Amino acid sequence: MDPIIESMPFARELGIEVVSAAREEVRGRLAYAERLCTAAGVMHGGALMALADSVGALCAVLNLPEGASTSTIESKTNFFRAVREGHVEAVAHPLHVGRTTIVVQTDLADASGRRVAQVTQTQAVLHS
């Protein structure tokens, strides 16, 4: 999966790993690190959103028609619990694959499998 991350400099900078990638499901992981935290050693919400956005975007890309590209046009995040250790797992699934948009839901869980956040994003399908 290294070539995928190499094409995403921000994801690489954060330390996001792609575990598996298929049209139906993309899995990624982000290890807890102090540099990704806000006060009191809590992983920053922006780091969690970046993980979800990166994994979700990859899911959208895998569902694009040939020759098309994509761009996030909407993203909604619900946070459920803080992350203070371990890692965060992201699992993205397409909810809708249409001609003009792709909607992806990404669930984030901590190392114990507890839900951390859920992100739903809409990606525009850009035809060349």
Protein Blocks (a to p, Z undefined) as FASTA:
>chain_A
ZZmmmmmmklmmnopacfbdcfkbccddddddfklpcehhiacfklmmmmmmmmmmmmmm
mmpcehiacddfbdcdddfbdcfehjaddddddfbdcfkbccdddddddfkopafbdcdd
ddddddZZ
